[in-house]
Amino acid sequence: MPPLNNHIMKLISKPSEGEYVPYAIAYVSQLPDDGAVLKHMAGNRDYIIAMLQSLSDEELAYRYAPGKWNIKEVMVHVIDAERIFAYRALRIARNDKTPLSGYEQDDYVAASNASGRDMADILAEYEATRNASLALFHSFAEDDHLKTGIANDHPVSVRALAYQIAGHELHHVKIIKERYLANDVG
C-alpha cells in the first residue's frame, strides 16, 4: 500500500540547469514542468510492478546483446540508483555539506546477484524503496527542495534528485519496452 495518496502529494518545481550534472538533462527533461514528480513516481511504481509481474522467466533473463543487463539486473540497478539519489537528497536537505562520492553502476550490478533472485522479491524491494523515497521527498519543506550540495563532483539540488530518480527510471522503462519486450525473445 502506498504511503501517501496521490491526490495529496506535494508539488516540487522542476530544477534548472546547473542544479544537476549535465548528463542528467536526459532524465530531467523526460518529465513535465507541472511539479507533479511525486505523483508520477507513485503512478510509475504501480505501472512497472504490473508490467514486470507478467513476464516469464525467459523474458526476465533475456539480454538484447552480449554484456548487456537482463531485466532483473536493470531493475536492481534502478533500485540502487534510487537509493543513492534519495540518500544524497536526505544529506543535502539536512544541511550536510560533505561532498558525496559517485558510484560505479556496473560494479553494483555485478555484485547484486540480481539474475539469481526471484522477480517477486526484486519487485517487493522496488516497491519498498519507492515508497520510502516518496515519503522522504514528501517530508521535506519547500525550502529543502532548493538546497544544494556536491555529489559526484557536481552541484545538485534536492529537487533535482527527485527528478533524476523519476527520469532515470523512465529512461530504463523505455529501454525495457524497446529492447527487451518489443522483440520475440524465444
C-alpha positions in Angstrom: 0.0 0.0 0.0 1.4 3.4 -0.9 2.5 5.6 2.0 0.7 8.6 0.5 -2.4 9.3 -1.5 -1.7 10.5 -5.0 -4.0 13.5 -4.6 -2.2 14.9 -1.5 1.4 14.7 -2.8 3.4 17.9 -2.7 4.4 19.6 -5.9 8.1 20.1 -6.5 9.1 22.5 -9.2 11.4 21.3 -11.9 15.1 22.1 -11.4 17.0 24.5 -13.6 20.1 23.6 -15.5 23.1 23.9 -13.1 21.2 22.1 -10.3 22.3 18.7 -11.6 25.2 17.1 -13.5 24.9 17.9 -17.3 24.2 14.3 -18.4 21.1 14.2 -16.1 19.3 16.5 -18.5 18.4 13.3 -20.4 16.5 12.2 -17.2 15.1 15.6 -16.0 13.8 16.6 -19.5 11.6 13.5 -19.6 9.3 14.9 -17.0 6.7 17.7 -17.5 7.0 21.1 -15.8 3.9 20.6 -13.7 5.7 19.8 -10.5 3.9 16.5 -10.0 7.1 14.4 -9.9 6.0 12.6 -6.8 2.6 11.7 -8.3 4.5 10.5 -11.4 6.8 8.3 -9.2 3.7 6.8 -7.4 2.0 6.0 -10.7 5.1 4.6 -12.4 5.6 2.4 -9.4 2.3 0.7 -9.9 2.7 0.6 -13.7 6.2 -1.1 -13.5 5.1 -3.7 -11.0 2.1 -4.7 -13.2 4.2 -4.7 -16.3 7.0 -6.9 -14.9 4.9 -9.3 -12.9 3.5 -10.6 -16.2 6.9 -11.6 -17.7 8.2 -15.1 -18.0 11.5 -16.3 -16.6 12.8 -16.4 -20.2 11.8 -12.8 -20.8 13.4 -11.7 -17.5 16.7 -13.4 -18.3 16.9 -12.1 -21.9 19.8 -9.9 -22.9 19.4 -8.0 -26.1 23.2 -8.0 -26.7 26.3 -9.7 -25.1 27.3 -8.0 -21.9 24.0 -6.1 -21.5 22.0 -6.4 -18.4 18.8 -8.6 -18.2 15.6 -7.1 -16.9 16.2 -8.3 -13.3 19.6 -6.5 -13.4 18.1 -3.4 -14.8 15.5 -3.3 -12.0 18.1 -3.8 -9.3 20.1 -1.0 -10.9 17.0 1.3 -10.8 16.6 0.4 -7.1 20.3 1.0 -6.3 20.3 4.4 -8.1 17.1 5.5 -6.4 18.5 4.6 -3.0 21.7 6.6 -3.7 19.8 9.6 -5.1 17.4 9.6 -2.1 20.4 9.3 0.3 22.0 12.3 -1.4 18.8 14.2 -1.1 18.5 13.4 2.6 22.1 14.5 3.3 21.7 17.8 1.4 18.2 18.5 2.9 19.7 18.1 6.4 22.4 20.6 5.6 25.2 18.1 5.4 27.9 20.0 3.4 30.1 16.9 3.0 30.8 16.2 -0.7 29.2 12.9 -1.7 31.0 10.4 -3.8 29.9 8.8 -7.0 29.4 5.1 -7.6 30.2 2.6 -10.4 26.9 1.2 -11.6 28.4 -1.8 -13.4 30.2 -2.9 -10.2 26.9 -2.6 -8.3 25.1 -4.7 -10.8 27.8 -7.3 -10.9 27.7 -7.7 -7.1 23.9 -7.7 -6.8 23.2 -11.3 -7.8 20.1 -10.0 -9.5 20.0 -12.8 -12.0 19.7 -15.4 -9.3 16.9 -13.6 -7.4 13.2 -14.2 -7.7 11.5 -11.3 -9.6 8.8 -11.1 -6.9 11.5 -10.3 -4.3 13.0 -7.7 -6.6 9.6 -6.1 -7.1 8.9 -6.1 -3.4 12.2 -4.3 -2.8 11.5 -1.9 -5.6 8.1 -1.1 -4.1 9.5 -0.6 -0.6 12.3 1.6 -2.0 9.8 3.8 -4.0 7.5 4.1 -1.0 10.4 5.2 1.2 11.5 7.8 -1.5 8.0 9.2 -1.8 7.7 9.6 2.0 11.2 11.2 2.2 10.6 13.8 -0.6 7.1 14.4 0.8 8.6 15.1 4.2 10.9 17.9 3.0 9.8 21.5 3.5 9.6 23.6 0.3 12.8 25.3 1.2 14.6 22.0 1.4 13.9 21.3 -2.3 16.1 24.2 -3.2 19.1 23.2 -1.1 22.2 22.2 -2.9 25.2 20.1 -2.3 28.0 18.4 -4.1 27.6 14.8 -5.4 29.9 13.0 -7.7 32.0 16.3 -8.0 29.0 18.3 -9.3 26.4 20.6 -7.7 23.0 19.1 -7.2 19.7 20.2 -5.6 17.3 18.2 -3.6 14.6 18.7 -6.2 16.9 17.7 -9.0 17.5 14.4 -7.2 13.7 13.7 -7.2 13.6 14.4 -10.9 16.7 12.3 -11.5 15.0 9.3 -9.8 11.9 9.7 -11.9 13.7 10.4 -15.2 16.3 7.7 -14.7 13.5 5.2 -14.2 11.7 6.4 -17.3 14.9 6.0 -19.3 15.1 2.4 -18.3 11.4 1.6 -18.8 11.8 2.9 -22.3 14.8 0.6 -22.9 12.9 -2.4 -21.5 10.0 -1.7 -23.8 12.1 -1.1 -26.9 14.9 -3.6 -26.5 13.5 -6.4 -24.3 9.8 -6.6 -24.8 9.5 -5.4 -28.5 11.3 -8.4 -29.8 10.4 -12.1 -29.6 12.9 -13.5 -27.1 12.1 -17.1 -27.9 
